[in-house]
Amino acid sequence: MTKSNFFGLQALVFSLVAAAFTTVYITQPVLPILQREFGVSASTASLSVSAVILGIALANLPFGMLADRFPVRRLILAGGAVVAACGFFCAATNNLALLVAARFLQGLFIPALTTCLAAYLSGALPLSKLNVVMGAYVSATVAGGLSGRLLGGWIHPPLHWRYAFVTASLLLLAATVVTVRWLPEGDRQIITTEKAVGFRALLSRRDLRRTYLVAFGGMFVFSSVFNYLPFYLAGPPFYASTQVITLMYLSYLIGVFIGPLAGQLSNKIGNGGTMVLGATVFALAIFITLIKSMLAIAAALALVCAGFFAIHAAAAGSLNRKLTSSRGRANSLYVLLYYLGGASGITLSGYAYGHTGWPGVAALGS
């Protein structure tokens, strides 16, 4: 693969994954608008986000199996078409129940664009390039999550949230068509003589279990930090406004750049070394959040994102370098453990925050 082709592949991966993740959080900044427009409670309006997450969690393992059996282009095309069609439907419907159902369907088909693509990359790329492209993959999840929030609540005026769905769907259709048309075959042989193995066999491998635990633990801490940070900053001694707290989330942009850099670093010091370095930075950042200074908090959040996304990119690269078969299943397990870690972290850190405040969250994460 030439240098120009390699950069082209990175662009394809980034555009498709970012477009897919843009749809996930698109209603999050306009939940109060949905609450008033449909006359429902805050928790009911929040179903427009949680339904997507539930769909992703349920569909990851099935799509992991499909990725091991069917051509990835067909899966990507089907996923892009369904997710985009549901987006157009969400923009048109005046029934919240139907909107939530369409959002759930979007979640069910997002793994066709993400998990299946990761499985394809692990089989189609030489090992020397896999870490870097998986870094671009991780960066795209960051950019997509941030873009969805900005698209729904900033680029389009909040009251015009329906246009955000149209824009996101058009971007996803464009990214899907380009990816299906130009996705290269790669330099490695995709078909292997090794028999595909099931989920239980993958979990029985000690080396893969360690990687899955890294995904679980990393997201456990990361989701806890960003979920309870607003409560920490809104109280004494900061008394930060909503606008200031929102600005803190721009630290997410660090992840866009860290992903590819972590892939290059992994090629030099190994995936394990990059994960250790990322974990050290992550732990230091959590300690810094205990300093009662907004500047210290801002610096800490930048380090939190740098450490976490370095861990995530290195772990994803490490997983796919170890696979010779069942790539779809292995990647779907990774994503499943990743989301389970986030849900567990938010739940357990909630108890910690309720009993001891932010120091409890920091202690649990460290």
C-alpha positions, 0 to 999 in steps of 0.5 A: 500500500502506497503512502497516498493510499494509506492516507486515503484509507485513514480518511475513509475510516475517519469519515465513516466512523465520525459520521456514524457516531454523529448520529448517536448524541445528536439529541443530547443538547436539545433534550429540554427542547424535545421535552417541551415540544412533545410534552414529556418528562426529562427521563422520557425525552432522554430515551432519544439518546439511551435507545441508540446506546441500547441498540448498539449494545444489543447488536454488537455481537450479532454484527460481529458474527456477520462480519466474519461471514459476509463481505464488509461492503454489503454490511456497511451499505446496509448499515448506512442506508438504514441509519440514514433512513431512520434519521430522515424519519426522525426529522419528519415524525411528530410522535416521540414514541416513533422517534425513539423507535427509529433511534433504537433501530439506528443503534441496531445498525451502527455496528454495521458501520463501526464493528464491521469496519474494525474487523475488516481493517484487522484482516486487510492491513499489514501489522505495521499500519494497523496501529495507526489506522485504529488510532484514526478509528478512535479519533473518529469516534471522538470527533463524531460524538462531539460533532453530534452534540454541536450539530444538534445544539449549536450549528443548527439552532436548537429549535430547528433540531430536525434539520440536524437529523437531515444534515447528519443523514446526508453526511452519513450517506455520502460517507457510506457511498464513498467508503463502499466505492473506494475501500481497498482490499489491503495488503494482508490476506483476508481469508485464512485457513484457521477455523473461526472460533466463538465468543467463549473461545475468544474470552478463554484467551488470556491475552485477549481478556487482558485487552478487554479488561483494559477497555472495560476499566478505561471507559469505567473511569473516563465515563465517571469523570465526565459524568460527574464533573458538572456536579463537581464544578457547579458546587463550591468552591467553583460555582461554574456556570453551565456555559463554562462547564460546557467549554470544559468538554472541548477537551474532547478534541485532544482525543482526535489528535491523540489516536493516530499519535498513540498508534505511531507510538505503539509501533515504537514502544509497543501497545503495552508500553503505550497503555502503561504510559496512557494509564500513568497520565490518566492517573496523574490527571485524576489527582490534579482534579482535586486541586481547587482551581479552574485552570488546574481542572482544565489542564487535568481534563486535557490530560484525562483525554490524552491518557484515555484515548492513548489507552483506547487506541493502543488497546484496539490496535493490540487486539487486532494485531493478535487476531487471525480469525473471528475478527468480527466477534473479537471486535464486537466483544471489545465494544461490548466490554467498552460500553459495559465499563462505561455503564458500570463506572457511571453507576458505581461512581454515582454511589461514591459521589453521593457518599464522599463527593468528588474525592470518592469518584477520584479515588474509585477511578485511581 
